[in-house]
């Protein structure tokens, strides 16, 4: 457990996150606009589909986490699942962004989208849970966990940055359109462009997963020795009170982030009339995310993780409030929005690193309280809460689209639709971030002397 992890192994581990977030970024940031604008899928249908998919995830994610905890092979406990999951998710991603020729408006197109929408979540879970579950196996000390989590989040941010900055020009190029704006492209160009871009992302997902698996070594990865029981999994989740608290405040803050990333394409497309501006806006966000990854290493010299997390959420809230001021007071100036988004993204980037570290602490807390180490089961909640946060964002967004009769194929949207899109872009994110900060400050208790007591008890148990 205390073996020194070579630097090259830390980098190899981090590389795996690039591919995962290429798929993740395409799904969460662009699937919505692809389905509504390229395939003509109804917003009301998506409003119903997202919660149904999350109900299944509520069964699938903890089940998969427990199965990984039970697993053992010559390759190890986590790495085989990372490889299997990456391959499966890559295949599903290609099918999801490539219509095999089903007629637009056909009921079979809706069935096709629903099936692969659900399958994407399942196959993403196959790779995502074992990938992030490896972190507590690398090290036990806060400093080491901070560094490894920072490396992983750095590469994760790189993957998302590639998607957010390059998707629009890449889709335009492969869509064979003379227009560089997704708004001006025909549905056929969008389908062609997204289809080819998804295949490239899928191939990179598998390549980076292979690099991750080949260059890492698992440490202290001990199978639970118990067969999967959904009843036992629910018992462990329900009785780990700090896991439940973590799920709540992390889901709320993540929903704030997803609201911005999910609605921004609609804002620049329908309100400002130029989706190309989104690439410039996201460039500020990508830079902020990279800078945010360095917040923990710098601040940990004179602050504990609890204070750093509060600082991170505060920065995110300030940045989002600044965006609202620019959006409503200065006509949505993209440079002004971008500078505020830079500040918000520094906070968000640091927030995600902190959440990964805190979840490793929750694993230790669960063992301390319940006497059983359920590493993958606990980390399965990370993917589930992200999906729940996305679902919360989706319900709000698709409900607003249905009420205002947003039409993705129309060249001009109603004033009511534009007003609601602007509100979701600027007002909801800071509110959600501030609510999350309050819940965290009042309810999360794994810090200070109590955290050290947990680490000491768990370490003594392992040594014994």
C-alpha atoms as one frame of an Amber mdcrd trajectory, in Angstrom:
protein
   0.000   0.000   0.000   2.887   2.324   0.712   4.968   1.260  -2.305   6.233
   4.253  -4.228   4.346   4.704  -7.485   6.680   5.526 -10.416   5.995   8.802
 -12.178   5.576   7.076 -15.552   2.872   4.887 -14.022   1.002   7.933 -12.741
   1.123   9.461 -16.224   0.027   6.181 -17.822  -2.893   6.017 -15.447  -3.887
   9.612 -16.237  -3.817   9.004 -19.998  -6.785   6.672 -19.645  -8.978   9.602
 -18.623  -8.497  11.343 -21.997 -10.400   8.673 -23.892 -13.099   8.346 -21.247
 -13.775  12.076 -21.384 -13.830  12.217 -25.182 -16.829   9.892 -25.035 -18.193
  11.584 -21.910 -17.887  15.067 -23.438 -19.592  14.106 -26.693 -22.483  12.507
 -24.812 -23.111  15.207 -22.243 -22.249  18.340 -24.227 -23.345  17.532 -27.793
 -25.729  14.569 -27.841 -28.676  16.815 -27.037 -28.109  19.219 -29.934 -27.325
  16.278 -32.242 -30.606  14.548 -31.392 -32.808  17.658 -31.598 -31.150  19.462
 -34.532 -29.759  16.613 -36.640 -32.296  13.825 -36.049 -35.318  15.957 -35.150
 -35.975  14.064 -31.899 -38.674  15.649 -29.729 -37.572  17.472 -26.569 -40.541
  15.918 -24.739 -39.242  12.439 -25.594 -35.810  13.304 -24.190 -37.454  14.757
 -21.082 -39.002  11.319 -20.460 -35.999   9.247 -21.570 -33.377  10.827 -19.277
 -35.105   9.990 -15.940 -35.954   6.463 -17.114 -32.305   5.854 -17.983 -31.269
   7.095 -14.531 -33.679   4.696 -12.829 -31.860   1.840 -14.540 -28.487   3.375
 -13.617 -29.628   3.285  -9.991 -29.668  -0.506 -10.346 -26.792  -0.979 -12.784
 -24.127   1.266 -11.213 -24.016  -0.209  -7.687 -24.370  -3.690  -9.176 -21.353
  -3.073 -11.390 -19.405  -1.599  -8.478 -20.033  -4.687  -6.371 -19.093  -7.000
  -9.252 -15.767  -5.182  -9.651 -15.150  -5.469  -5.897 -15.706  -9.220  -6.207
 -13.479  -9.577  -9.298  -9.978 -10.974  -9.496  -7.847 -12.089 -12.449  -4.228
 -12.380 -13.552  -4.481  -8.824 -14.919  -5.792  -7.596 -11.596  -9.085  -6.394
 -10.250  -9.682  -3.121 -12.122  -7.695  -3.148 -15.352  -9.653  -5.898 -17.181
 -12.877  -3.986 -16.628 -11.320  -0.729 -17.838 -10.398  -2.397 -21.136 -13.709
  -4.218 -21.571 -15.695  -1.124 -20.730 -13.716   1.121 -23.073 -14.236  -1.224
 -26.033 -17.958  -1.611 -25.328 -18.456   2.139 -24.792 -16.586   2.918 -28.023
 -18.908   0.655 -30.023 -22.042   2.149 -28.451 -20.777   5.713 -28.998 -20.451
   5.033 -32.733 -23.975   3.622 -32.965 -25.415   6.487 -30.918 -24.030   9.184
 -33.231 -24.636   7.284 -36.475 -28.175   6.783 -37.758 -28.170   3.491 -39.741
 -30.740   4.894 -42.160 -33.915   4.925 -40.093 -36.407   7.477 -41.414 -36.648
  10.739 -39.473 -39.780  10.870 -37.324 -40.143   7.089 -37.387 -41.008   5.348
 -34.128 -38.073   3.029 -34.791 -35.683   5.988 -34.702 -36.973   6.820 -31.228
 -36.527   3.188 -30.164 -33.005   3.165 -31.621 -32.042   6.351 -29.748 -33.536
   5.080 -26.476 -31.708   1.746 -26.636 -28.282   3.202 -27.323 -28.848   6.102
 -24.900 -29.276   3.557 -22.099 -26.466   1.331 -23.388 -24.052   4.276 -23.390
 -24.633   4.770 -19.665 -24.142   1.063 -18.966 -20.932   0.720 -20.975 -19.528
   3.988 -19.607 -20.044   2.525 -16.139 -18.065  -0.594 -17.135 -14.952   1.537
 -17.676 -15.512   4.536 -15.416 -16.050   2.728 -12.094 -12.891   0.563 -12.181
 -10.823   3.469 -13.531 -11.539   5.857 -10.664 -11.681   3.022  -8.122  -7.944
   2.440  -8.586  -7.016   5.722  -6.856  -7.210   4.491  -3.225  -5.039   1.534
  -4.263  -2.197   3.876  -5.247  -1.730   5.604  -1.898  -3.259   6.227   1.521
  -1.887   9.661   2.393  -3.713  12.856   1.458  -0.695  14.333  -0.347  -0.243
  11.278  -2.585  -3.944  11.005  -3.312  -4.041  14.686  -4.167  -1.238  14.271
  -6.699  -2.648  11.165  -8.383  -6.136  12.684  -8.503  -4.638  15.866  -9.971
  -2.875  13.900 -12.718  -6.075  12.024 -13.586  -8.181  15.192 -13.589  -5.561
  16.954 -15.739  -5.930  14.368 -18.478  -9.683  14.271 -17.936  -9.809  18.028
 -18.512  -7.702  17.580 -21.640 -10.234  15.124 -23.053 -13.166  17.416 -22.323
 -11.243  20.424 -23.645 -10.634  18.655 -26.955 -14.355  17.968 -27.307 -15.561
  21.428 -26.285 -13.082  23.389 -28.421 -12.747  21.216 -31.520 -16.175  19.610
 -32.005 -17.751  22.473 -33.975 -14.938  22.841 -36.574 -14.418  19.064 -36.828
 -18.126  18.405 -37.397 -18.216  21.174 -40.012 -15.177  19.667 -41.768 -16.446
  16.095 -41.841 -19.962  17.286 -42.621 -18.608  18.706 -45.878 -20.314  22.013
 -45.245 -19.077  25.368 -46.477 -20.486  26.818 -43.242 -18.358  26.652 -40.091
 -21.346  27.289 -37.827 -23.393  24.295 -36.691 -26.471  26.526 -36.845 -26.050
  27.041 -40.589 -25.349  23.378 -41.347 -28.065  21.130 -42.684 -29.263  18.141
 -40.618 -27.524  15.856 -43.130 -24.195  17.661 -42.627 -24.613  17.436 -38.869
 -25.322  13.703 -39.061 -22.319  13.084 -41.299 -19.976  15.261 -39.234 -20.962
  13.907 -35.830 -20.883  10.352 -37.166 -17.249  10.522 -38.277 -16.125  12.522
 -35.238 -17.673   9.912 -32.918 -15.720   7.148 -34.682 -12.446   8.998 -34.136
 -13.292   9.595 -30.469 -14.230   5.912 -30.082 -10.913   4.757 -31.546  -8.968
   7.086 -29.239 -10.976   5.832 -26.256  -9.744   2.275 -26.889  -6.150   3.349
 -27.588  -5.850   5.383 -24.383  -7.480   2.600 -22.351  -4.874   0.155 -23.666
  -2.069   2.546 -22.668  -3.568   2.923 -19.187  -3.949  -0.827 -18.645  -0.504
  -1.667 -20.030   1.395   0.937 -17.996  -0.180   0.595 -14.542   0.168  -1.832
 -11.648  -2.560  -2.468  -9.108  -1.709  -2.231  -5.411  -3.688  -3.589  -2.476
  -6.570  -4.556  -4.759  -8.203  -7.322  -2.729 -11.496  -8.904  -3.879 -14.297
  -8.740  -1.342 -14.834 -12.479  -1.344 -18.613 -12.064  -1.443 -21.004 -12.624
  -4.299 -23.030  -9.668  -5.475 -26.184  -8.948  -3.528 -28.204  -5.904  -4.451
 -29.677  -5.890  -0.959 -26.208  -5.798   0.631 -25.045  -3.100  -1.802 -27.997
  -0.891  -0.899 -27.336  -1.531   2.793 -23.726  -0.387   2.479 -24.662   2.727
   0.521 -27.522   3.670   2.827 -25.499   3.199   6.046 -22.481   5.149   4.824
 -23.899   8.523   5.837 -20.943  10.479   4.486 -21.370   8.832   1.090 -24.977
  10.004   1.048 -23.923  13.531   2.006 -21.210  13.489  -0.668 -23.740  12.326
  -3.267 -26.057  15.194  -2.414 -23.677  18.152  -2.510 -21.645  16.784  -5.423
 -24.758  16.132  -7.513 -26.036  19.678  -6.951 -22.721  21.357  -7.843 -22.171
  19.087 -10.846 -25.667  19.943 -12.096 -24.646  23.606 -12.033 -21.634  22.835
 -14.205 -23.643  20.644 -16.595 -26.260  23.362 -16.930 -23.637  25.705 -18.371
 -21.954  23.132 -20.611 -25.287  21.709 -21.798 -27.190  24.929 -22.485 -24.268
  26.992 -23.843 -24.594  25.562 -27.377 -28.286  26.564 -27.399 -27.460  30.008
 -25.991 -24.835  30.838 -28.610 -26.890  29.224 -31.355 -30.399  30.548 -30.621
 -29.786  33.733 -28.606 -26.537  35.195 -29.980 -27.005  33.599 -33.408 -23.466
  32.257 -33.853 -22.473  28.852 -32.477 -18.852  29.538 -33.448 -18.711  31.847
 -30.431 -19.120  28.768 -28.248 -15.657  27.539 -29.243 -14.139  30.849 -28.112
 -16.166  30.721 -24.904 -15.097  27.115 -24.220 -11.458  28.021 -24.824 -11.611
  30.249 -21.730 -13.235  27.382 -19.854 -10.559  24.906 -20.944  -7.774  27.223
 -19.768  -9.598  27.728 -16.472  -9.998  23.968 -15.989  -6.274  23.433 -16.485
  -5.440  26.199 -14.022  -7.986  24.785 -11.577  -6.140  21.484 -11.476  -3.176
  23.311  -9.911  -5.239  24.816  -7.091  -4.829  21.842  -4.729  -1.031  21.438
  -5.126  -0.531  25.181  -4.539  -3.073  25.724  -1.764  -2.394  22.457   0.108
   0.842  24.008   1.399  -1.151  26.279   3.694  -4.777  25.017   3.540  -6.497
  21.685   4.221  -8.702  20.030   1.613 -11.896  21.223   3.279 -10.865  24.873
   2.976  -9.663  24.344  -0.588 -13.015  22.844  -1.562 -14.865  25.817  -0.099
 -12.544  28.132  -2.009 -13.203  26.176  -5.213 -16.985  26.431  -4.943 -16.732
  30.113  -4.016 -14.650  30.822  -7.123 -17.148  28.942  -9.279 -20.048  30.932
  -7.814 -18.239  34.268  -8.338 -17.447  33.371 -11.951 -21.028  32.351 -12.723
 -22.421  35.495 -11.107 -20.007  37.515 -13.263 -21.342  35.708 -16.346 -24.886
  36.705 -15.387 -23.852  40.346 -15.071 -22.163  40.301 -18.493 -24.950  38.266
 -20.097 -27.763  40.530 -18.984 -25.935  43.855 -18.723 -23.563  43.803 -21.699
 -25.449  41.869 -24.359 -23.533  38.626 -23.944 -20.089  39.934 -24.932 -18.150
  36.725 -25.552 -14.838  38.030 -24.168 -16.513  39.240 -20.990 -18.391  35.956
 -20.652 -15.198  34.037 -21.326 -13.188  35.846 -18.646 -15.882  35.148 -16.063
 -16.102  31.543 -17.252 -12.331  31.316 -16.789 -12.761  32.136 -13.090 -15.699
  29.732 -12.734 -13.759  26.960 -14.496 -10.777  27.325 -12.179 -13.167  26.640
  -9.303 -14.891  23.785 -11.151 -11.592  22.151 -12.129 -10.409  22.234  -8.524
 -13.827  21.038  -7.372 -13.630  17.876  -9.469 -10.143  17.015  -8.186 -11.326
  17.566  -4.618 -14.368  15.360  -5.133 -12.162  12.499  -6.328  -9.965  12.824
  -3.237 -12.980  13.072  -0.933 -14.512   9.933  -2.412 -11.294   8.042  -1.592
 -11.712   9.322   1.983 -15.321   8.095   1.956 -14.022   4.600   1.066 -11.881
   4.665   4.208 -14.785   6.006   6.259 -17.023   3.182   5.033 -14.470   0.594
   6.107 -13.995   2.394   9.438 -17.725   2.445  10.165 -19.005  -0.763   8.537
 -15.909  -2.967   8.791 -15.868  -3.705   5.046 -13.925  -2.013   2.266 -16.250
  -1.498  -0.711 -13.957   0.493  -2.965 -15.580   0.030  -6.360 -19.111   0.125
  -4.976 -18.364   3.509  -3.396 -16.733   4.848  -6.559 -19.692   3.619  -8.610
 -21.603   6.411  -6.909 -19.307   8.943  -8.610 -20.567   7.961 -12.037 -24.124
   7.640 -10.789 -24.159  11.103  -9.216 -22.758  12.592 -12.435 -25.550  10.930
 -14.377 -28.093  12.165 -11.837 -26.660  15.687 -12.107 -26.935  15.470 -15.895
 -30.489  14.187 -15.536 -31.428  17.094 -13.258 -29.997  19.477 -15.843 -31.766
  17.609 -18.668 -35.164  17.628 -16.946 -34.966  21.382 -16.419 -33.725  22.025
 -19.961 -36.095  19.737 -21.872 -39.081  20.820 -19.777 -38.281  24.450 -20.620
 -37.925  23.546 -24.310 -41.288  21.786 -24.313 -43.068  24.655 -22.549 -41.571
  27.321 -24.826 -41.956  25.121 -27.951 -38.292  25.243 -28.877 -37.788  23.901
 -32.419 -34.245  22.760 -33.169 -34.868  22.795 -36.933 -36.146  26.401 -36.992
 -33.815  29.232 -38.015 -35.277  31.592 -35.411 -36.609  30.821 -31.933 -39.391
  32.602 -30.056 -38.574  35.389 -27.602 -39.907  33.178 -24.813 -37.539  30.347
 -25.734 -34.575  32.727 -25.897 -35.453  34.190 -22.497 -35.644  30.785 -20.826
 -32.378  29.646 -22.441 -30.662  32.806 -21.161 -32.032  32.209 -17.658 -30.764
  28.632 -17.603 -27.383  29.817 -18.849 -26.823  32.547 -16.254 -29.148  32.214
 -13.250 -29.327  28.517 -12.342 -25.583  27.620 -12.173 -24.605  30.060  -9.371
 -27.721  29.137  -7.359 -26.891  25.417  -7.541 -23.237  26.009  -6.656 -24.147
  28.067  -3.577 -26.652  25.444  -2.369 -23.958  22.781  -2.731 -21.502  24.889
  -0.707 -24.003  25.207   2.152 -24.730  21.445   2.247 -21.015  20.588   2.190
 -20.127  23.032   4.962 -22.876  21.786   7.270 -22.890  18.030   6.661 -19.500
  16.685   5.496 -17.359  15.715   8.514 -14.381  13.737   7.151 -11.637  16.252
   7.891  -9.160  17.242  10.598  -8.637  14.951  13.598 -11.538  12.694  12.666
 -10.062  12.043   9.229  -6.692  11.188  10.776  -8.421   8.834  13.216 -10.047
   7.033  10.273  -6.789   6.710   8.321  -4.922   5.409  11.376  -7.584   2.812
  12.172  -7.786   1.573   8.576  -4.000   1.444   8.232  -3.646  -0.559  11.456
  -6.309  -2.989  10.254  -4.502  -3.551   6.938  -1.133  -4.010   8.642  -2.659
  -6.543  10.995
